[in-house]
């Protein structure tokens, strides 16, 4: 038995994630694919870290890598290249911990040799911060001037600050754009601010280049309030496509887009756990068939603390995911399924072939999960706010805690199994102890016989 709810965390306690492309294709299934032309004079917004992760044929120095990225960007006349911010103790810092670390490297300047394993280099927040600062340094240098001459609008966002780059007389002039300064950590949310800024500048179209389905659902939610046409440039190679998100959001409706945002985070996204083996499409279909759950998902994030009635509705929604549509308590469903696995008249033993990850979370594990979901949805809903005031992540009812200075999810606010099943655990432990004692006695008897 695990002390942690393995339904949505690995044995090493890191968050389970779900493959996110499923709902993306499901939502688009009813739309007619179109070979859309690239909109003329659109602002091109690049998810910077996504591009850095897919770079190939890297040159030998970090400065040349920065110029390689710039060469890709200046192909667009109007571009904004956005990188994430990296705050100690944040959720994203926890994600970096999960992904691992790499050798210690200090980017002293453009001549620094590229890391041997560049993708591993990008798993470390401090190294990514160094690289982002080097991007600004190289793009502001005289050697970038001839490249930037080809652009009409060039913006680089580093640590939440937007820097406009203008080539003039062989030099690069750099000026900050305070109108889109933000304390929001991720490009996922800041892209909404960029789109509002683009509309204010008079742009009629904007293209967001990213593989991230978090951005997809965030933009669907906000599209109705953004006064320009939003396109999503996603995929690669022969699977690359341009989608008119404004048109899609209008066809789906504001209510559906609000419901989809809450559902997406509840069923697993970048920083919240997924239900093992459930995916997204199946649960999404169940949600669509039952209108009473629409309101619960759309109410997530209204406040920073989850509403009790929303928590209750989401508990009820979880039960049908495990084949128990008539039940409303996850503890009851968990007990029923475990007894079916073990056998009605049998006891759980060390030899029982039971996959506990197939059980739903108990209520005490579901509650902090919903609290984390609510926090993330509240963050996404407020993506149009440049300076965001929010509770500390390890505040009560946010679903996280801080131990030894490290942010961790609250996996359960009580016992993982209901008290009705404690006898099964006790029986298992006693049987294991008895078997160990029998093995020790058998080994002892063998030893005596050999001595004789």
Secondary structure, DSSP 8 states (H G I E B T S, - for coil): --SS-TTSB-TTS-B-----HHHHHHHHTTS--------TT-EEEEEHHHHHHT--S--SBHHHHHHHHHHHHTTSSEEEEE-----TTSHHHHHHHHH---------STTSB--SSHHHHTT-HHHHHHHHHHHHHHHTSGGGHHHHTT-SEEEEEETTEEEEEEEETTEEEEEE-GGG------HHHHHHHHHHHHHHTT-SEEEEE---HHHHHHHHHHGGG-SSEEEEEE--GGG-EEEEHHHHHHHH-HHHHHHHHHHHHHT-BTTB---TTTTTHHHHHHHHH-THHHHHHHHTTSSSS--HHHHHHHHHHHHHTTT-TT---HHHHHHHHHHHHH-TT----TT----GGGS---HHHHHHHHHHHHHHHHHHHTTT-SS-----TTSTTSSEEEETTEEEE---SS-SS-GGGHHHHHHHHHHHHHHHHHHHHHHHHHHHHHH-
